Amino acid sequence: ALREAAWLIKRHALSVLPSVPALAALRALPGGGPAARPFFGMGDPVLEGPDPADRQRSGRKRLAARPAGYYRNGLADVRAVRELTPLPETAEELRTIAQMLGAPSDAINLREAATETRLKGTRLDQYRIIHFATHGLVAGDLSGLAEPALVLTPPDVPSEADDGLLTASEIATLQLNADWVVLSACNTAAGGAEGAEALSGLARAFFYAGARALLVSHWAVYSTAATELTTRTFAGLAANPGIGRADAFRRSMLELIAAGHPPGYWAPFVVVGEGGGAAR
């Protein structure tokens, strides 16, 4: 029955704006030059949580948690971060998309390479598409410390520059020139504090850093759903280079609807920002 429901996505390609004036501002941003590299991906961080192999992969979710519990003495508690569930399927997600976009193998940063140190030492403004496939943490209530974050590989000894959590404030200082940032994690559109307005967390930080469009989620996502939606979206763009981001994403959602997946599987995701332009 859900497969036959009159979902709005069946009739329209949808995208969300941080504000009405934001559309003009985003369209005024210069596009990536011809020398821009196609893709930078980071995911499959080294985590040592419960082995999910005995559970169905479709039941594994990319976590949303209060990061307040992951901090100690002003830095992330790397032991607590390491206890998150591993996400090995994100490696194949990134490899598949990199191959579709013709990106070299060194554009993919996995496991020990998926660190804040590697990220901050990379000229990210050279990449048109930036893709994070990992856990996302929503804001907690530890003043000055608990803010939205993406989980990367924790170092042996945490520092202010690298403690395994890429926070919204750190993201906002990055220098990007990205047509599209894909946050294949959970709750990446969530606000920066309890009760905060939508898109005030990780998503807004990436706009500050220079992203033109984002693919984000509004609640905890099934890991296989994130993988399927992102790979199908980029496959659609590769097959139809003239379509926009939102239309490509719409087509990938329709494929999952046709396959019988319920809304909880595909509905968390949304294109934010300039959805009409193609990811080049």
N, C-alpha and C positions, 0 to 999 in steps of 0.2 A: 504494500500500500504506500509506503513512504517513497518507493521508487517512482510512483505515479503522481506524487504530490506536486502542486504547482509552485515549486520553489522559485523565488525571484531570480536566482542565478540561471535558471533555464531560459529566461528571456533577456537578461541584461548582464553585461560584464560590469562588475562593481569595483569601485575603489573608494577609499576614505581619505579625507583631507584633514590635516591638523586644524585648519581654519580656512575660511573662504579666501582671504588674501594669499594664503600659502600657495594656491595653485599658480597664480601669476608669478610669485617669487620663484617657485620651483622651475617653471618653464623659462625663466630668465637666466637660470644658471647655465654656464657654458657646458657643452657636451664634451665628453672625453675625446682627445685628439686621436689622429690615426695611429699614433705610436703606442696608444694605451694597450696594456696587456688585458687579455679577455677575462681572466678569472683568478681569484685567490680564495682558497678554501681552508677552513680550520675546523677540526672535529675529532671525534673518537679520543677524547682525553684519557690519560692513564688514571683509571679509577678502580677501586678495589672493593666495591660493595658486593652485596649478595649476587652470586652467579645466577643470571636470569634464564639459563639454558633449560631449566626444568619447567619453565612457564611458556605459554604460547607467546610468540613474538608480538602478535597483535594486541596482547594484553599489557605490554610493557609501555609505560608512559615516561616521557621526558618530564622531569620533575619540576613542580612549582613548590617552593618552600620559602620560609622566612629566613633570609640570610643572617638575621641577628644571631641565630644559633651557631653560625659558622665563623664568628669573630672571637678573637681573644687578644687582649692587649693592643687593640687598634689594628691588627692584621687578621687575615683569614686564618682560621684554625685548620691547617692543612690536613690534619688527621681526620677531622670531621668531613672535609670536602672529599677526601679520598674514599670515604665510605659510601658515596653515591653510587648508584648502579652503573656499570659500564654500558656503553652504547656502541658496540662493535659494528652494527649495521650502518652507522653514519659514515664509516670509511668508504663503503661501496657507494653510498649516496653521492659523496663528493667526487669519487673517481669517475662515476658515470657521467655526472654533469660536466666535469672538466674535459672528459673525452668528447662530449657533444659540442663543447665550445672550442675545441682545438687547443686547449691549454696544455703546457708541458707538465710533466710529473712533479716538478719542483714547486708548482703552484699549489699543491695540496700539502697541508701541514697536519700530520696525524700523530697520535700517541706522544712520544717524547718531544716532538716538534710543535705540538699544539700548546704553546706557552705564551704568556704575556710578554716575555722577553723577546721571543721570535716576532710576535705581532708588532710590538712597538719599535722593533729594529727594521721593519719592512717599509718601503716606500709605498704605502697603500694608495696614494694618489695616482699611481700608475695603473690601477686595476679598475675595469669597468663594472665587474660583478664581484661582490664579496659575499661569501657564504659561510655562516657559522652553523654547525650541526652538533648540538650539545645540549646539556641541561640549561634551563634558565631559572633564576631565582627571583622571586618578587620581593618587594620591600617589606622589611619588618619594622620594629619600633625602637631599635637601638640608635639613639640620636647621633648623627654625624658619621655613622658607619654603615648602618643597614640601609642599603639602596639596591635597586635592581642590578643584577649581575649575570654574566654568562660564565659558565664553569669551564676553565681550561685546566691543563695538567698542573697540579700543584708542585711547587719546587720542594726540595728537601728542607731548605731553610727559607721561610718567607721573608720578603722585604716589601718596602712601600712600592717598589716598581713591579714586583712579581710575587703575588701571594696566591695565585690560582683562580682568583675571581676578577674578571674584567667588569668593573662597575660602570654605571651610567656616567659618573663624573669623569672617569678615565676615557670613556668612549667619546665624550663631547670634545676632548682635546685632540683627538686624532685628526689628521689631514686627509680627507677623502675627496675623490672626484668620481664617485661611483654612480652609474646609471641605476643600479639596483643593489640593495643589500638584502640578503635572504637570511632571516633568523629562524632556522629550522630547529627551534627549541620550544619551550612552553612559556606561555604568559608573557611573551616579549612585547606586547602592546600595553601591558599593565602599567598603572600609575606608579609614581615614585614613593608614595606613602599610602597608608590606609585612608580611603576616602578620596584620594587624588583623582583628578580627571583622567579620562582615558588618554593614552599616548603621551603621558608625561614621564614615562620611564625610559626603558631602553630605546624605544622607537624614536622618541623626541631627541635623545642624545645623538643618535645616528644622523638625524636631520641637521642638527647643529654642526656635526662633523663634516657635512657636505654630501650626504646621500640624496638622490633625487626621488627614489621610490624604495619602499620596503615591503617585504613579505613577512608578516608577523602573525602571532596567534593570540587569542584572547583568553584561553584557558588551557589547562594541561592537555597535551596532545598524545595520541598513540604514536609510538615511534615509527611503526610501519606506515602510518598515514602520512607523517611528515616526509618520509622517504618517497612514497609513491607520488604524492602531490608535487613535490619539487622536481623529481626526475621526469614526470609526465609533462610538467609545465615547460621545462627546457627542451624536451623532445618536441613538443608542439612548436616552440619558437624556432627550433632548428629546421623543422619541416615547412614552416610558414613564416619566414623572416619578417614579413610585412605586418603581422598582427601585433597588437600591443600586449603589454605585460598582463593587464587585467583580463583580456580576452583569452590569452594563453592559459591563464590560471583558471578561468571559467571552464574551458574545455577539459582541463584535467579533473576538475570537480565533477563535471557531468559524466565522465568516464567512471568515476567511483560511485556516483549515484546509480548509473546503469548496472554496475556490478552488484548492487544491492546493499552497499554500505549505508549505515544509518547516519543521520546528521552529526551525531557526536564524534564520528570518525573524520569527517571532512569540513564541518562548519566552523571550527575554531579559527581558521585562517582567513586573512584578509590582505589585500594589496592596499598599501597606504602611500599617498603621494601621487606622483604623475603616473597614472595607470595606462595612459594612451600610448606612450612611447614604447618602441620595441627595445628589448635588451640586446644591444648590438654585440 
